[in-house]
Amino acid sequence: MADEKAGALDERVTIERWQPARDAAADDVGSWIGVETVFAQVNRDGAGSGQVQGEAARSGRRWQVVMRDRDDLGLEVRLRWRDQLLAVRAVERDARRRDFATLWCDGRPA
């Protein structure tokens, strides 16, 4: 089962983490830095178009990203894929497939 899933990881995504920094005036001048480029499966989440959260309509695209699990996957990272920046909104880990994590992301053009 794990080998079957690994074969579907046919896209390259770069995991990025925010690197905080302050200038002399204490302004935030941090930036996103690339942590590692990995293989992943990226699927359009069909629920994203026209979805309403609370009273606000969501206009961005939603993505499901499956990749090998890592300790540093969480809401504090973002993914860079093709011409998209994917903000991680949720991380799902399945106890039956411990090697993989599913990330639910909002996307916007890079």
C-alpha positions as CSV (number, residue, x, y, z in Angstrom):
1,M,0.0,0.0,0.0
2,A,2.8,2.5,0.9
3,D,4.7,1.7,-2.3
4,E,1.5,2.3,-4.3
5,K,1.0,5.7,-2.7
6,A,4.7,6.6,-3.2
7,G,4.4,6.0,-6.9
8,A,1.7,8.7,-7.1
9,L,4.0,11.4,-5.7
10,D,4.7,12.8,-9.1
11,E,5.0,16.6,-8.4
12,R,7.8,18.6,-6.9
13,V,6.9,21.0,-4.1
14,T,9.2,23.1,-2.0
15,I,8.5,23.4,1.8
16,E,9.1,26.9,3.0
17,R,9.3,28.2,6.6
18,W,9.1,31.8,7.8
19,Q,12.4,33.1,9.0
20,P,11.7,36.0,11.4
21,A,14.0,39.0,11.5
22,R,13.9,42.6,12.7
23,D,15.7,45.7,11.4
24,A,17.2,48.5,13.5
25,A,13.7,50.1,13.8
26,A,12.3,46.8,15.0
27,D,10.2,46.4,11.8
28,D,9.5,42.8,10.7
29,V,11.8,42.1,7.7
30,G,11.6,38.3,7.8
31,S,11.3,36.2,4.7
32,W,10.2,32.7,3.6
33,I,13.2,30.4,3.2
34,G,13.2,27.1,1.3
35,V,13.6,24.1,3.6
36,E,13.6,21.2,1.1
37,T,12.1,20.2,-2.2
38,V,10.1,16.9,-2.0
39,F,7.9,14.7,-4.1
40,A,4.1,15.1,-3.5
41,Q,0.8,14.4,-5.1
42,V,-1.2,17.6,-5.6
43,N,-5.0,17.5,-6.3
44,R,-7.5,20.3,-6.7
45,D,-10.0,20.2,-3.8
46,G,-13.4,20.4,-5.6
47,A,-15.0,21.9,-2.5
48,G,-13.0,25.1,-2.9
49,S,-14.9,26.9,-5.6
50,G,-17.9,28.7,-4.2
51,Q,-17.3,27.4,-0.7
52,V,-18.6,29.6,2.1
53,Q,-16.9,29.8,5.5
54,G,-18.9,31.5,8.1
55,E,-20.4,34.5,6.2
56,A,-17.5,35.0,3.9
57,A,-17.2,33.5,0.5
58,R,-13.9,31.9,-0.3
59,S,-12.5,32.9,-3.7
60,G,-9.1,31.1,-3.6
61,R,-8.4,27.7,-4.9
62,R,-8.1,24.8,-2.4
63,W,-5.6,22.0,-2.8
64,Q,-5.0,18.6,-1.3
65,V,-1.3,17.7,-1.1
66,V,-0.1,14.2,-0.1
67,M,3.6,13.7,0.8
68,R,5.8,11.7,3.0
69,D,5.3,12.7,6.6
70,R,7.9,14.9,8.3
71,D,8.2,16.2,11.8
72,D,8.2,19.8,10.6
73,L,4.9,19.7,8.7
74,G,2.4,22.1,10.3
75,L,0.5,25.3,9.9
76,E,3.7,27.3,10.1
77,V,5.0,26.2,6.7
78,R,3.8,27.0,3.2
79,L,4.4,25.1,0.0
80,R,5.6,26.5,-3.4
81,W,4.3,24.4,-6.3
82,R,4.6,25.4,-10.0
83,D,3.3,29.0,-10.0
84,Q,1.3,28.7,-6.8
85,L,2.0,29.5,-3.1
86,L,0.0,27.0,-0.9
87,A,-0.8,28.1,2.6
88,V,-1.3,25.1,4.8
89,R,-4.6,25.2,6.6
90,A,-4.7,21.7,8.1
91,V,-2.5,18.6,8.3
92,E,-4.1,15.2,8.5
93,R,-2.2,12.1,9.5
94,D,-3.8,8.7,9.0
95,A,-2.8,6.0,11.5
96,R,-3.2,3.3,8.9
97,R,-0.6,5.0,6.6
98,R,2.0,6.5,9.0
99,D,4.5,7.4,6.3
100,F,2.2,9.9,4.6
101,A,0.5,13.2,5.6
102,T,-2.3,15.0,3.8
103,L,-2.1,18.8,3.8
104,W,-5.1,20.9,3.0
105,C,-4.0,24.2,1.5
106,D,-5.3,27.5,0.1
107,G,-3.5,28.6,-3.0
108,R,-2.7,31.9,-4.7
109,P,-0.4,32.8,-7.6
110,A,3.2,33.2,-6.7
